[in-house]
């Protein structure tokens, strides 16, 4: 698959995912708009949310600081189900709200004689478990006999809807809480629900897994600000000798500071209001996708020797930009799927068709970067540029360490999620996200150290490459000459024959410098 095909593929993914984004939830205050129940075994079930909540440490007589509250939660049944009952009938349909801590998940449901597990009580289970037929099977928790918490709501007569009682449930134990709405009545097929539930921690509306990230983004913003101050002071001091690559480093630092600051304010707004607008989160995610794209293109350009060994990327510029555009689209789609509308604490549920392009492009970039680095090191060694060679070896070592760390962390992340399917370790899950930001920041520090602005930047950049500079300059000055025109025609002809990107193109470009 060539880069142009990848660009078309990523654009198609954007169109396919557009409708899904529009349906994403918009608030930490979980909102339900005629959400349909789905059939699971012998029950009709609707997930109300999953969040890590810290225990309420306030005085029991005081208003709760950690709670889950129902607000205007209304259940709607089909007209056919309502008409099957008379106006004088009572309790013509039961819907139950089940709230339980993840550690108590096995206290919901049961199985008869080792058969398939059922959520609702059956005649056999009624004999074995002592449950009431037509209701959810619930066994008291060993820590608190009142949990899992069950709230019953009955339809009356032939009414189409029934409203759940609005009441807050105080959370007295720190844990991952799950809310489900369940009906065991087969006549309630087609049941829907509207309304909202408010989930609150002592510190605000942020879900437990996200709360530590707000402090993390403050620290990262300060770290980027410090780097920006030091780098910009050097940039201003030696502005006459600035290299093009140093301009791109400045841009990456600015984007990093902007992104971390935006994430902090997005989380701050989320925590204080309980609302997470799609537009704001999409804007923050877009800035992050731009930062990641520019960072990767910066590393690729440095690996090719841009600004240090070669003045331009020449014919490879279009290929680098095309790869950057493709990567931006893939990263944008994946980050939106992971973040926009995310309120629950169940992490990492991005769709497979969004993860694969992003992972493939990262692998492709790593291959291209290290191939380019190898050629640049060979070139510097042949030219006996010992100072540049030392810098590039340090850069190569830093990249190798970051790749090894990335692979190791991916393995740990897979292990973490595989061994914690119910997000019971939610209090430490924020580290998974934070690691990648820290790794990118450390690698940026290495680049800043190796290519810091100095008084001799311009003179150092192409020292020992006088012959190459003369060739490049003569080509630019004689752009209309026959010889250069022949080179351009030969280049276009070669590109037309290949039709796809090949790492050999860089070698060809080196020959024409």
C-alpha positions as semicolon CSV with decimal commas, in nm:
position;residue;x (nm);y (nm);z (nm)
1;X;0,000;0,000;0,000
2;X;0,155;0,336;-0,104
3;X;0,120;0,668;0,078
4;X;-0,147;0,804;-0,156
5;X;-0,361;0,498;-0,089
6;X;-0,312;0,549;0,284
7;X;-0,431;0,908;0,253
8;X;-0,747;0,799;0,070
9;X;-0,800;0,524;0,328
10;X;-0,772;0,767;0,620
11;X;-1,012;1,011;0,452
12;X;-1,263;0,730;0,405
13;X;-1,233;0,646;0,774
14;X;-1,318;1,007;0,857
15;X;-1,639;0,983;0,658
16;X;-1,732;0,648;0,815
17;X;-1,669;0,774;1,168
18;X;-1,845;1,111;1,130
19;X;-2,187;0,972;1,213
20;X;-2,051;0,785;1,514
21;X;-1,896;1,106;1,660
22;X;-2,229;1,284;1,627
23;X;-2,389;1,022;1,851
24;X;-2,121;1,052;2,121
25;X;-2,231;1,159;2,469
26;X;-2,166;1,521;2,559
27;X;-2,148;1,526;2,938
28;X;-2,004;1,366;3,248
29;X;-2,362;1,396;3,365
30;X;-2,477;1,086;3,176
31;X;-2,764;1,176;2,945
32;X;-3,006;0,926;2,790
33;X;-3,228;1,021;2,497
34;X;-3,478;0,741;2,438
35;X;-3,197;0,487;2,462
36;X;-3,314;0,133;2,369
37;X;-3,271;-0,168;2,596
38;X;-3,091;-0,465;2,438
39;X;-3,170;-0,828;2,496
40;X;-2,905;-1,014;2,695
41;X;-2,996;-1,372;2,781
42;X;-3,330;-1,364;2,958
43;X;-3,314;-0,990;3,038
44;X;-3,351;-0,653;2,867
45;X;-3,053;-0,440;2,968
46;X;-2,924;-0,083;2,931
47;X;-2,586;0,035;3,066
48;X;-2,613;0,357;3,263
49;X;-2,239;0,419;3,304
50;X;-1,919;0,310;3,478
51;X;-1,699;0,541;3,684
52;X;-1,443;0,527;3,962
53;X;-1,576;0,713;4,264
54;X;-1,390;0,808;4,582
55;X;-1,570;0,745;4,909
56;X;-1,768;1,025;5,069
57;X;-1,564;1,141;5,367
58;X;-1,815;1,400;5,481
59;X;-2,029;1,386;5,795
60;X;-2,320;1,144;5,733
61;X;-2,556;1,420;5,845
62;X;-2,417;1,660;5,584
63;X;-2,512;1,661;5,214
64;X;-2,317;1,390;5,027
65;X;-2,003;1,489;4,839
66;X;-1,981;1,157;4,649
67;X;-2,305;1,039;4,498
68;X;-2,499;0,912;4,199
69;X;-2,829;1,086;4,143
70;X;-3,121;1,009;3,910
71;X;-3,277;1,309;3,738
72;X;-3,598;1,274;3,534
73;X;-3,518;0,914;3,442
74;X;-3,825;0,792;3,252
75;X;-3,894;0,450;3,101
76;X;-4,109;0,416;2,788
77;X;-4,273;0,096;2,672
78;X;-4,434;0,026;2,335
79;X;-4,803;0,106;2,277
80;X;-4,865;-0,266;2,219
81;X;-4,722;-0,351;2,563
82;X;-4,930;-0,078;2,730
83;X;-5,255;-0,177;2,558
84;X;-5,223;-0,536;2,683
85;X;-5,319;-0,410;3,031
86;X;-5,640;-0,248;3,161
87;X;-5,675;0,096;3,316
88;X;-5,742;-0,055;3,658
89;X;-5,442;-0,291;3,667
90;X;-5,148;-0,232;3,898
91;X;-4,777;-0,316;3,862
92;X;-4,802;-0,395;3,492
93;X;-4,427;-0,403;3,432
94;X;-4,111;-0,391;3,644
95;X;-3,785;-0,210;3,563
96;X;-3,494;-0,226;3,808
97;X;-3,192;0,003;3,846
98;X;-2,890;-0,196;3,967
99;X;-2,587;-0,016;4,107
100;X;-2,290;-0,224;4,219
101;X;-1,918;-0,197;4,281
102;X;-1,702;-0,396;4,038
103;X;-1,581;-0,628;4,313
104;X;-1,944;-0,735;4,370
105;X;-2,018;-0,817;4,005
106;X;-2,052;-1,189;4,082
107;X;-2,336;-1,106;4,322
108;X;-2,557;-1,027;4,023
109;X;-2,712;-1,321;3,835
110;X;-2,673;-1,695;3,880
111;X;-2,684;-2,031;3,704
112;X;-2,895;-2,341;3,766
113;X;-2,725;-2,681;3,776
114;X;-2,404;-2,541;3,622
115;X;-2,585;-2,412;3,312
116;X;-2,568;-2,074;3,140
117;X;-2,557;-1,776;3,374
118;X;-2,884;-1,579;3,395
119;X;-2,943;-1,224;3,509
120;X;-3,311;-1,277;3,585
121;X;-3,453;-1,529;3,827
122;X;-3,601;-1,842;3,662
123;X;-3,821;-2,111;3,826
124;X;-3,516;-2,335;3,880
125;X;-3,309;-2,051;4,024
126;X;-3,597;-1,949;4,249
127;X;-3,570;-2,290;4,414
128;X;-3,189;-2,284;4,435
129;X;-3,118;-1,917;4,509
130;X;-3,439;-1,818;4,686
131;X;-3,481;-1,528;4,444
132;X;-3,814;-1,392;4,323
133;X;-3,910;-1,500;3,972
134;X;-3,921;-1,213;3,723
135;X;-3,664;-1,003;3,913
136;X;-3,287;-0,960;3,897
137;X;-3,088;-1,212;4,100
138;X;-2,905;-1,023;4,374
139;X;-2,691;-1,154;4,661
140;X;-2,580;-0,914;4,937
141;X;-2,219;-0,797;4,939
142;X;-1,994;-0,932;5,214
143;X;-1,896;-0,572;5,300
144;X;-2,241;-0,414;5,302
145;X;-2,568;-0,611;5,291
146;X;-2,747;-0,312;5,131
147;X;-2,528;-0,346;4,821
148;X;-2,564;-0,409;4,530
149;X;-2,827;-0,136;4,538
150;X;-3,157;-0,216;4,362
151;X;-3,426;0,041;4,290
152;X;-3,760;-0,091;4,161
153;X;-3,995;0,102;3,933
154;X;-4,337;-0,034;3,826
155;X;-4,554;0,067;3,533
156;X;-4,915;0,132;3,631
157;X;-5,230;0,039;3,438
158;X;-5,184;0,096;3,063
159;X;-4,957;0,401;3,091
160;X;-4,686;0,433;2,829
161;X;-4,422;0,570;3,068
162;X;-4,312;0,566;3,429
163;X;-4,065;0,796;3,607
164;X;-3,794;0,671;3,840
165;X;-3,779;0,835;4,179
166;X;-3,522;1,116;4,188
167;X;-3,287;1,039;4,474
168;X;-2,912;1,060;4,537
169;X;-2,724;0,749;4,646
170;X;-2,433;0,833;4,875
171;X;-2,109;0,648;4,793
172;X;-1,937;0,535;5,113
173;X;-1,677;0,301;4,960
174;X;-1,412;0,388;4,702
175;X;-1,446;0,170;4,394
176;X;-1,545;0,128;4,031
177;X;-1,924;0,160;4,017
178;X;-2,147;0,022;3,742
179;X;-2,507;0,118;3,679
180;X;-2,749;-0,097;3,476
181;X;-3,120;-0,069;3,406
182;X;-3,274;-0,414;3,370
183;X;-3,617;-0,556;3,298
184;X;-3,701;-0,926;3,325
185;X;-4,053;-0,888;3,183
186;X;-4,075;-1,037;2,827
187;X;-4,372;-0,807;2,757
188;X;-4,143;-0,502;2,786
189;X;-3,951;-0,580;2,467
190;X;-3,877;-0,250;2,292
191;X;-3,830;-0,060;2,620
192;X;-3,650;0,277;2,600
193;X;-3,526;0,528;2,856
194;X;-3,464;0,904;2,878
195;X;-3,330;1,134;3,149
196;X;-2,988;1,164;3,311
197;X;-2,777;1,052;3,604
198;X;-2,529;1,274;3,789
199;X;-2,205;1,111;3,907
200;X;-1,995;1,319;4,146
201;X;-1,665;1,275;4,327
202;X;-1,559;1,489;4,629
203;X;-1,330;1,690;4,400
204;X;-1,584;1,749;4,121
205;X;-1,745;1,581;3,822
206;X;-1,432;1,430;3,670
207;X;-1,445;1,049;3,661
208;X;-1,193;0,891;3,896
209;X;-0,955;0,773;3,621
210;X;-0,936;1,122;3,468
211;X;-0,897;1,324;3,790
212;X;-0,517;1,270;3,832
213;X;-0,461;1,377;3,471
214;X;-0,572;1,732;3,551
215;X;-0,277;1,772;3,794
216;X;-0,051;1,595;3,545
217;X;-0,135;1,845;3,271
218;X;-0,053;2,132;3,507
219;X;0,294;1,986;3,566
220;X;0,345;1,920;3,194
221;X;0,238;2,276;3,107
222;X;0,492;2,414;3,354
223;X;0,763;2,183;3,215
224;X;0,694;2,295;2,855
225;X;0,684;2,658;2,970
226;X;1,026;2,624;3,130
227;X;1,170;2,466;2,815
228;X;1,008;2,738;2,604
229;X;1,163;3,014;2,818
230;X;1,514;2,861;2,803
231;X;1,491;2,775;2,433
232;X;1,339;3,107;2,327
233;X;1,601;3,305;2,520
234;X;1,870;3,125;2,320
235;X;1,665;3,163;2,003
236;X;1,642;3,542;2,046
237;X;2,006;3,568;2,146
238;X;2,134;3,393;1,833
239;X;1,849;3,471;1,594
240;X;2,090;3,565;1,312
241;X;2,237;3,213;1,314
242;X;1,914;3,014;1,345
243;X;1,884;2,700;1,132
244;X;1,553;2,597;0,966
245;X;1,542;2,285;1,183
246;X;1,553;2,503;1,494
247;X;1,240;2,685;1,375
248;X;1,059;2,351;1,363
249;X;1,183;2,264;1,713
250;X;1,041;2,597;1,834
251;X;0,706;2,509;1,675
252;X;0,695;2,167;1,846
253;X;0,769;2,324;2,187
254;X;0,494;2,583;2,134
255;X;0,244;2,318;2,022
256;X;0,331;2,102;2,324
257;X;0,275;2,391;2,564
258;X;-0,050;2,482;2,389
259;X;-0,177;2,123;2,394
260;X;-0,099;2,059;2,764
261;X;-0,260;2,391;2,863
262;X;-0,572;2,317;2,658
263;X;-0,606;1,971;2,814
264;X;-0,585;2,124;3,162
265;X;-0,856;2,380;3,092
266;X;-1,073;2,119;2,920
267;X;-1,052;1,897;3,228
268;X;-1,101;2,195;3,459
269;X;-1,424;2,289;3,279
270;X;-1,535;1,925;3,281
271;X;-1,465;1,895;3,654
272;X;-1,651;2,212;3,752
273;X;-1,956;2,190;3,523
274;X;-2,001;1,819;3,459
275;X;-2,039;1,901;3,088
276;X;-1,790;1,803;2,817
277;X;-1,888;1,969;2,486
278;X;-1,788;1,774;2,175
279;X;-1,661;2,087;1,998
280;X;-1,413;2,184;2,271
281;X;-1,274;1,833;2,314
282;X;-1,241;1,793;1,935
283;X;-1,042;2,118;1,919
284;X;-0,804;2,002;2,195
285;X;-0,760;1,662;2,029
286;X;-0,686;1,831;1,695
287;X;-0,407;2,041;1,847
288;X;-0,263;1,721;1,994
289;X;-0,278;1,544;1,658
290;X;-0,097;1,836;1,493
291;X;0,172;1,830;1,764
292;X;0,228;1,455;1,724
293;X;0,243;1,485;1,344
294;X;0,490;1,776;1,345
295;X;0,703;1,598;1,608
296;X;0,732;1,284;1,397
297;X;0,811;1,480;1,081
298;X;1,074;1,673;1,276
299;X;1,243;1,349;1,385
300;X;1,222;1,214;1,029
301;X;1,370;1,533;0,883
302;X;1,655;1,533;1,135
303;X;1,721;1,168;1,053
304;X;1,752;1,261;0,685
305;X;2,010;1,525;0,779
306;X;1,786;1,824;0,699
307;X;1,943;2,150;0,813
308;X;2,268;1,983;0,918
309;X;2,388;1,759;0,635
310;X;2,158;1,869;0,353
311;X;1,997;2,214;0,304
312;X;1,667;2,073;0,171
313;X;1,485;1,744;0,143
314;X;1,454;1,795;-0,230
315;X;1,227;1,547;-0,404
316;X;1,143;1,376;-0,075
317;X;0,956;1,682;0,055
318;X;0,626;1,587;-0,110
319;X;0,649;1,231;0,023
320;X;0,722;1,353;0,377
321;X;0,428;1,596;0,365
322;X;0,195;1,329;0,225
323;X;0,295;1,091;0,504
324;X;0,240;1,370;0,757
325;X;-0,111;1,441;0,625
326;X;-0,199;1,072;0,635
327;X;-0,064;1,036;0,988
328;X;-0,257;1,343;1,103
329;X;-0,587;1,203;0,973
330;X;-0,528;0,861;1,132
331;X;-0,419;1,015;1,465
332;X;-0,710;1,259;1,467
333;X;-0,963;0,982;1,413
334;X;-0,813;0,761;1,682
335;X;-0,786;1,040;1,941
336;X;-1,142;1,155;1,880
337;X;-1,267;0,798;1,921
338;X;-1,072;0,771;2,250
339;X;-1,159;1,112;2,397
340;X;-1,457;1,291;2,246
341;X;-1,769;1,209;2,446
342;X;-1,572;0,986;2,686
343;X;-1,730;0,997;3,029
344;X;-1,706;0,642;3,155
345;X;-1,395;0,501;3,319
346;X;-1,382;0,196;3,094
347;X;-1,061;0,275;2,906
348;X;-0,930;0,207;2,558
349;X;-1,232;0,102;2,353
350;X;-1,126;0,265;2,025
351;X;-1,248;0,077;1,722
352;X;-1,009;-0,161;1,554
353;X;-1,034;0,003;1,214
354;X;-0,903;0,327;1,370
355;X;-0,619;0,164;1,567
356;X;-0,470;-0,032;1,276
357;X;-0,384;0,264;1,044
358;X;-0,227;0,459;1,331
359;X;-0,014;0,163;1,441
360;X;0,085;0,085;1,080
361;X;0,194;0,445;1,014
362;X;0,396;0,457;1,337
363;X;0,577;0,138;1,237
364;X;0,637;0,276;0,888
365;X;0,777;0,600;1,031
366;X;1,013;0,412;1,262
367;X;1,143;0,208;0,968
368;X;1,194;0,519;0,754
369;X;1,359;0,712;1,041
370;X;1,615;0,444;1,121
371;X;1,687;0,376;0,753
372;X;1,749;0,747;0,699
373;X;1,962;0,768;1,012
374;X;2,178;0,480;0,892
375;X;2,244;0,655;0,560
376;X;2,313;0,988;0,729
377;X;2,563;0,824;0,966
378;X;2,735;0,653;0,673
379;X;2,758;0,983;0,487
380;X;2,904;1,165;0,791
381;X;3,151;0,883;0,850
382;X;3,264;0,894;0,486
383;X;3,311;1,272;0,510
384;X;3,490;1,236;0,846
385;X;3,261;1,491;1,012
386;X;3,345;1,378;1,364
387;X;3,143;1,644;1,553
388;X;2,825;1,586;1,355
389;X;2,880;1,212;1,370
390;X;2,896;1,226;1,748
391;X;2,573;1,426;1,766
392;X;2,391;1,188;1,534
393;X;2,512;0,886;1,727
394;X;2,372;1,036;2,047
395;X;2,047;1,108;1,864
396;X;2,034;0,751;1,733
397;X;2,090;0,611;2,082
398;X;1,812;0,830;2,223
399;X;1,574;0,715;1,950
400;X;1,664;0,351;2,007
401;X;1,598;0,384;2,380
402;X;1,262;0,554;2,315
403;X;1,155;0,279;2,071
404;X;1,254;0,007;2,318
405;X;1,067;0,191;2,596
406;X;0,762;0,228;2,369
407;X;0,753;-0,141;2,280
408;X;0,795;-0,238;2,647
409;X;0,519;0,000;2,751
410;X;0,283;-0,130;2,484
411;X;0,342;-0,477;2,623
412;X;0,267;-0,352;2,974
413;X;-0,044;-0,168;2,852
414;X;-0,177;-0,484;2,688
415;X;-0,106;-0,679;3,007
416;X;-0,269;-0,409;3,221
417;X;-0,591;-0,408;3,019
418;X;-0,601;-0,786;2,977
419;X;-0,570;-0,844;3,352
420;X;-0,812;-0,567;3,446
421;X;-1,119;-0,610;3,221
422;X;-1,349;-0,440;3,473
423;X;-1,117;-0,140;3,534
424;X;-1,076;-0,215;3,903
425;X;-0,728;-0,059;3,895
426;X;-0,874;0,269;3,772
427;X;-0,678;0,477;4,023
428;X;-0,351;0,399;3,842
429;X;-0,489;0,381;3,486
430;X;-0,401;0,747;3,420
431;X;-0,033;0,647;3,402
432;X;-0,103;0,465;3,072
433;X;-0,195;0,795;2,907
434;X;0,067;1,005;3,088
435;X;0,360;0,786;2,981
436;X;0,333;0,879;2,613
437;X;0,331;1,251;2,688
438;X;0,634;1,214;2,916
439;X;0,823;1,008;2,656
440;X;0,755;1,266;2,384
441;X;0,870;1,544;2,617
442;X;1,195;1,368;2,709
443;X;1,276;1,302;2,342
444;X;1,208;1,669;2,268
445;X;1,452;1,766;2,545
446;X;1,720;1,551;2,381
447;X;1,662;1,721;2,045
448;X;1,671;2,065;2,209
449;X;2,000;1,977;2,378
450;X;2,164;1,844;2,062
451;X;2,045;2,124;1,832
452;X;2,037;2,421;2,068
453;X;2,080;2,764;1,903
454;X;2,436;2,895;1,923
455;X;2,660;3,157;1,769
456;X;2,817;2,905;1,533
457;X;2,497;2,729;1,420
458;X;2,504;2,851;1,061
459;X;2,879;2,805;1,018
460;X;2,868;2,462;1,181
461;X;2,568;2,339;0,985
462;X;2,740;2,283;0,652
463;X;3,104;2,292;0,754
464;X;3,299;2,043;0,546
465;X;3,020;2,021;0,289
466;X;3,133;2,304;0,059
467;X;3,114;2,087;-0,250
468;X;2,759;1,985;-0,171
469;X;2,656;2,345;-0,108
470;X;2,803;2,455;-0,440
471;X;2,611;2,183;-0,625
472;X;2,285;2,276;-0,453
473;X;2,335;2,646;-0,518
474;X;2,430;2,595;-0,882
475;X;2,118;2,385;-0,937
476;X;1,895;2,655;-0,787
477;X;2,063;2,933;-0,985
478;X;2,049;2,744;-1,314
479;X;1,700;2,606;-1,274
480;X;1,618;2,666;-1,637
481;X;1,941;2,515;-1,777
482;X;1,925;2,206;-1,988
483;X;2,129;1,992;-1,752
484;X;1,908;2,066;-1,454
485;X;1,600;2,024;-1,668
486;X;1,727;1,681;-1,770
487;X;1,774;1,591;-1,404
488;X;1,418;1,701;-1,329
489;X;1,279;1,505;-1,625
490;X;1,472;1,198;-1,518
491;X;1,341;1,240;-1,164
492;X;0,980;1,271;-1,280
493;X;1,022;0,970;-1,506
494;X;1,160;0,765;-1,215
495;X;0,870;0,872;-0,992
496;X;0,623;0,775;-1,261
497;X;0,774;0,430;-1,299
498;X;0,783;0,356;-0,927
499;X;0,428;0,476;-0,855
500;X;0,482;0,410;-0,485
501;X;0,715;0,533;-0,213
502;X;1,043;0,345;-0,177
503;X;1,326;0,402;0,063
504;X;1,558;0,388;-0,241
505;X;1,428;0,732;-0,342
506;X;1,642;0,886;-0,069
507;X;1,954;0,729;-0,212
508;X;1,866;0,868;-0,554
509;X;1,810;1,210;-0,400
510;X;2,153;1,196;-0,238
511;X;2,314;1,137;-0,577
512;X;2,153;1,452;-0,719
513;X;2,264;1,681;-0,435
